Every structure is written in structure tokens, then in C-alpha cells.
Amino acid sequence: MRKKYLISGLGVSEGGVGRLMRNLVQQAETDGFTSVVRRTSQPIGRMLKQKQYSSAVLEVFLRLLDPVRFFLRVQFIRDSTVVFVHPQTAGFSRFLKVVDKNNVYLYVMDNSFFCIRSYNLHPELEIECFRCLSGPQQVLPACQPFPIAIKKQDNLEYLNRFAEASSKITFLAQNVGQAELIKSRFGEQTRVRVVGLDTGELEDITLDKQSSQIDLTCSYDLVFHGAPQLAKGVRYFVELAEMLDEFTAFIPSSKTQCEQVLQRPITADNITFKECSWETGLKDAVLTCGLVVNPSLWSAPIEGALQKSIYYAGCVATVESLYGYEREYINSQSVIRLPRDVRAASDVIRKKFPGAIFPSVKHKLPKQITVEEKINIFKLVINSEN
């Protein structure tokens, strides 16, 4: 019987993929897979600030040890069934060696299979970009590898080698749009299964906002649900809030952080900035706001932020995309699809909510998730192998 492994270049953390990894590791071990994942670094600066010097020294040692440990464990995996996650952080050449020696299922987190930026956002126009679907030679001069800052030429060579190896891989796509992009890149014959995404964070409970214990006096009209990145639409949201100055807005990041991303000062007094996580304030903001905005501008597959927004909020807005997961809500009553033009988007919101007045939300948590039916990908893999 073949051995079975889950290999990931990202470990468990409070980030988007890190939250997914927490659930995947638990599922993998239950289904007989051995997990080989990178360790998540802890903040040394915070340790030093709290005078935890021995912890800081240990952290430095563990950071040096982890790449060696990961390399050695992956190096000797062969003739096995492997579910692979996030090749960028695992190492592209390492991923291709695993493909050569094993039966690999790649669980696709982003669009790094054709775009060196991983998020296929045009660096100047800030719209979905598909130039490199025909091959990495179409890359723009302004594009640089992300999230790992490797040499650009090395990344381009990897994409060519990846295309050559694609026939050996079974791709596990999160949504229909992502599956379409995979086949556009590698051909219609490519093995692709749409499996959704389950971070294990959607609780099966009923919530009555009017009777909850949450402080409604701190609610906002508009809440940005995403990381402070251009691809996640932070500039779009800031510009939208600036145009809708009669609406109150909230961003779960520091003002300094957002200004660094936008490379300009933000002077609008209707925007509140507060660095917080889902557990330390963002969830409450989502539950009590008028409209949650998830304005990812790339061909985003299933982002945990959008999942939670649709599940917990009364009303959600996205930005129209050609291949993003939000497109699959095109006939949904719970999602407003805004145009990419910010001024046009502000007109849509003003017409729908004149005077910044939102309907009171008193409802059961919606179960309008389309493709992510909590498929256990490890059971799917096992069944495919049998």
C-alpha cells in the first residue's frame, strides 16, 4: 500500500492559508496521511519587547533548523500519494522533484501556476491579468515574484517546467473559474477536480443580531474584509469610502499600513482604522455592519474572508470578475457585484442604500455557499487511488 503525505510550504497560522492548513492537517491525520509542513515563524520583535530573550534565541534557532528539517523529510518521499499545497513557499524545484517521484494532487491556493505574482493583478491597471496564460514570456517588466522574492528568471523557468510536468499532476481546484484557468493554461486534457475550500470556521449556529450580546453602537456602514493588499482591493475600498463620505467605514488594519500600500496619505475622516483579527474585533464588525465589502481585484478563488462574510453578514459586496469565485454568486440575492470603476460602484451603493440607511438584519445565518460542500479532499484522493 502506498504511503500518503500532505506537504505544504505554509504551516498553521492565523493567515488565510494558515487557517486552512489547521483544518487540513487535522483531516489528513484522521485519514492516514503524514503531514510534512513548514513551521510558522513567531515574531521575534514582540519577544524582545516583552524581554523574552531566551524565547527569541530559540526562535532564531528554530528558523534556521526548519528549512533543513523540511528539506530532509521531503527529499526521501517517493512512490507515494501526495497532496501538495503552496509550491512557492515549499520551493519550486522541490515541488517538481516530488512530482517526478510520486503521484501528486496539487491543491491550488492561488494563480501561481501561470502568474509570478500569484495574484494575477495587473501591476498598473489593477485589474485581472491573463497575459501569461499563454506562457510566462508575456510577463510585464513591472511584475515580480510574490510571495517569495526569488529571481524573476528563475520563476519564469519554473513556470515552463511546471507546464511540462502538468500532465503528471491532478489539480484540485477550489472553484469552477479556477478550473477553467488551469485548463486554459495546460490544456483541456488536464486532470482537474473542483473540491471547494473548507477552513472549518463556519459554525452551524443561528444568530439573531438584534438579540446578540454584540455592542451595536460600534457598528459601521461599510466594512472592508481582507488583508491590506492591492490585490485584495484595499485601494478600491479606501477610494470607495472617500466617495461615500456620508457612510462610515472600517478597515481592520492600521492607517500607517494602508498608507504604505497606497503610497499616499489617507485624510478621510469617515474611515476608522484598527488592526485586528477575526477573533479580536473583525467578526463583530462584520456581524453588525450594513455592508461587508470583499473587493478582491484578481481572479480570486474561494477566499476564507468572502466565505465568512457571506455566512455571517446580512449583505456583502464584491467586485465583478471574469474568473473569481464571486462570479459564481451572479444570481445570488446575498451578494452585490460592484463594477470595477469606483465612481460607478459608489453610485450603485447610494442608489441601493440612499442616505446610508441599511435594512435591519434579523435572520438565520445563510447557507448559500455554492461549491465548497466541505469535501474532504483526502477521502477523495483515497477513493481515486482505489
Disulfide bonds with the S-S distance in Angstrom:
none
